[in-house]
Amino acid sequence: MSRQVLWTYAFIDRPAELFGQACEFWTAVTDTRLSELRGKNKEFTTLLHDGADACVKVQGVVSGPGGAHLDFPVDDVREFTRSALRFGAEVIADHGTWAVLRSPAGQLLCTMPWHGETTRPPVVRGSRLDQVCLDIPPSSYDAEVTFWSGLLADWDSAPGSLPEFHVLKPPPRLPVRILLQRLDEERPASAHLDLACADIEATRTEHERLGATLVARGRHWTVLRDPAGGTYCLTGRDPETGGLP
């Protein structure tokens, strides 16, 4: 049976009390507008593009600092879930038509039916939110690479530009890719967003104008904190292809 991933969503998870600030900031930097709020407590929304399909959602979480996770619309939710279990995941919540899973390292992911999304959002002022980075403790890193490479068997899975990175590049039609990063310390797995930027400094200046703050600078990336307290990275990758220059 098929378990093909037909679209990808990056999910921005932020504390519920800062949900509004997160939505205001991320709609500004992605040139989007909010969908109607969903959920029992109106804690979910989708960032909508004109002329393209959405690939980013926001959630207000009731505990913890939040972070990010991935959603996988598929042609067969049951078969995708069974496959994830075979590769070492566990089911956190089964809602029938969709499910919440946890990877071997503890990273949450969701799967649901595909609703016909096909058109990737454009580059916005020289940048594109196109990657979720999974930050994995050393003891779980190899198993996590094996899990994601097996689950997403039709994606291009390869070591990254540095020894601590592994890249999972989806087929060209899909808008969000995955970077696995091996941490240098043992702590719980987490995730953050990455934007590909034609000019990191120009994007940083724009994001700071909209309320972000600088956390750190690396050789090919800059770490920022959004107004809702979540960290994310501006990376020197090509916004069109996602690859390194």
C-alpha positions in Angstrom: 0.0 0.0 0.0 1.1 3.6 -0.6 2.2 5.9 2.1 3.3 8.8 -0.1 3.8 12.2 1.4 1.9 14.7 -0.9 2.6 18.0 0.9 4.5 19.3 3.9 3.7 21.8 6.6 6.0 23.6 9.1 4.1 24.1 12.3 5.1 27.0 14.6 4.4 26.1 18.2 4.4 29.1 20.6 3.0 29.6 24.2 -0.8 30.2 24.1 -0.4 33.6 25.8 1.9 34.8 23.0 -0.1 33.3 20.1 -1.2 36.7 18.9 2.4 38.1 18.8 3.6 35.0 16.9 0.8 35.3 14.3 1.4 39.0 13.8 5.2 38.4 13.3 5.1 35.4 11.1 2.4 36.7 8.8 4.5 39.8 8.3 7.7 38.0 7.4 6.0 35.5 5.1 3.6 38.0 3.5 0.6 35.9 4.5 -2.8 36.4 6.2 -4.4 34.3 8.9 -7.1 31.7 8.3 -10.1 31.5 10.6 -9.0 30.2 14.0 -9.6 26.6 14.7 -9.6 24.3 17.8 -11.5 24.2 21.1 -9.6 27.2 22.3 -9.0 28.9 18.9 -5.4 27.8 19.2 -4.7 26.9 15.5 -4.4 28.9 12.4 -2.9 28.6 8.9 -0.8 31.3 7.1 -2.6 31.8 3.8 -0.9 33.0 0.6 -2.7 34.6 -2.4 -2.0 32.5 -5.5 -0.3 29.7 -3.6 -1.0 26.9 -1.2 -0.3 27.3 2.5 2.7 25.4 4.0 3.0 27.0 7.5 0.6 26.8 10.5 0.7 28.3 14.0 -0.4 26.7 17.3 -0.7 28.1 20.8 0.5 25.5 23.2 -0.6 25.4 26.8 2.7 24.3 28.4 6.3 24.7 27.6 8.1 27.2 25.3 6.9 25.6 22.1 9.2 25.1 19.1 8.2 23.5 15.8 7.0 20.3 14.3 6.1 18.8 10.9 2.7 17.9 9.4 2.6 15.3 6.6 -0.5 15.2 4.4 -0.6 11.8 2.8 -2.6 9.6 0.5 -3.2 6.9 3.2 -3.0 8.0 6.9 -3.3 4.5 8.2 -0.5 3.1 6.1 1.8 6.1 6.9 1.1 5.5 10.6 1.9 1.8 10.3 5.1 2.6 8.5 6.2 5.1 11.1 5.6 2.5 13.8 7.7 0.0 11.9 10.5 2.4 11.9 10.3 3.1 15.6 7.7 5.8 16.2 4.9 5.6 18.7 1.3 6.9 18.4 0.5 9.8 20.8 -3.1 10.4 19.7 -5.2 8.6 17.0 -8.0 10.9 15.9 -9.2 8.5 13.1 -8.6 10.7 10.1 -5.4 12.1 11.5 -2.8 11.1 14.0 -0.1 12.5 16.3 3.2 10.5 16.4 6.5 10.7 18.2 9.8 9.8 16.6 12.4 7.6 18.4 14.2 10.7 19.7 10.9 12.2 20.9 10.1 14.7 18.1 6.3 15.1 17.5 4.9 14.9 14.0 1.4 14.7 12.6 -0.2 13.0 9.6 -3.5 13.8 7.9 -5.2 13.4 4.5 -4.0 15.5 1.6 -6.4 18.2 0.5 -5.0 18.9 -3.0 -2.1 21.3 -2.1 0.2 21.6 -5.1 1.5 25.2 -5.4 4.6 26.2 -3.4 4.6 29.7 -1.9 7.0 32.2 -3.4 10.2 33.8 -2.1 9.3 36.8 0.0 11.7 39.8 -0.1 14.6 37.5 -0.6 13.8 34.7 1.9 11.6 31.6 2.2 10.6 29.6 5.2 11.5 26.2 3.8 13.0 24.0 6.5 12.4 22.5 9.9 15.6 21.7 11.8 15.3 18.8 14.3 17.8 19.2 17.1 18.8 15.7 18.3 20.9 14.6 21.3 24.0 12.6 20.3 22.7 9.3 21.8 19.6 9.4 19.5 21.0 10.9 16.4 21.9 7.8 14.4 18.5 6.2 15.1 16.7 9.4 14.2 18.5 9.6 10.8 17.5 6.0 10.2 13.9 6.7 11.2 13.4 9.7 8.9 15.3 8.2 6.0 13.2 5.1 6.2 9.8 6.8 6.7 10.5 9.3 3.8 12.0 6.7 1.5 11.3 8.8 -1.7 13.2 11.8 -0.3 16.9 12.5 -0.9 18.6 11.6 2.3 22.3 12.6 2.6 24.9 13.9 5.0 25.0 17.7 5.2 27.8 20.2 4.7 29.1 19.6 8.3 29.4 16.3 10.2 26.7 17.2 12.6 24.1 17.7 9.9 21.9 15.3 7.8 19.6 16.6 5.1 16.3 15.2 3.9 15.3 16.9 0.7 11.8 16.3 -0.6 10.7 16.0 -4.2 10.7 19.4 -5.8 6.9 19.9 -5.6 7.0 19.9 -1.7 7.7 23.1 0.2 9.3 22.1 3.4 12.5 20.0 3.9 14.1 18.6 7.0 17.5 19.1 8.5 18.7 16.9 11.4 21.3 18.5 13.7 23.3 16.5 16.2 23.6 18.5 19.4 26.8 18.6 21.4 25.0 17.7 24.6 22.4 15.4 25.9 19.1 17.2 26.2 15.6 16.5 24.9 15.0 16.7 21.2 13.5 19.9 19.9 12.9 21.7 16.6 13.1 25.1 15.1 12.4 26.9 11.8 15.0 27.8 9.2 14.7 30.4 6.4 16.7 30.3 3.2 18.0 33.8 2.6 19.6 35.5 -0.4 21.1 38.1 2.0 21.1 37.1 5.7 21.9 40.6 6.9 19.2 42.3 4.9 16.7 39.7 6.2 17.9 40.1 9.7 17.4 43.9 9.6 13.9 43.4 8.3 13.0 40.8 10.9 14.4 43.0 13.7 12.3 45.9 12.5 9.3 43.6 12.9 10.2 42.7 16.5 12.8 39.9 16.3 16.0 40.0 18.4 19.5 38.8 17.6 20.7 35.7 19.5 23.9 34.6 17.8 25.8 34.7 14.5 27.4 31.7 12.9 29.5 31.3 9.8 26.6 30.7 7.4 23.6 31.4 9.7 22.1 33.8 12.2 19.9 32.9 15.1 17.0 35.2 16.0 14.2 35.2 18.6 10.7 36.1 17.5 8.4 38.3 19.6 6.8 35.1 21.0 10.1 33.9 22.4 10.9 31.2 19.8 14.3 30.9 18.2 14.8 30.3 14.5 17.6 30.6 12.0 18.4 32.7 8.9 20.6 30.5 6.7 22.7 31.3 3.6 20.9 28.9 1.3 19.4 29.6 -2.1 15.7 30.6 -1.4 14.7 29.0 -4.7 16.4 25.6 -4.4 17.1 25.4 -0.7 20.7 24.3 -1.5 24.0 25.9 -0.5 25.4 28.5 -2.8 
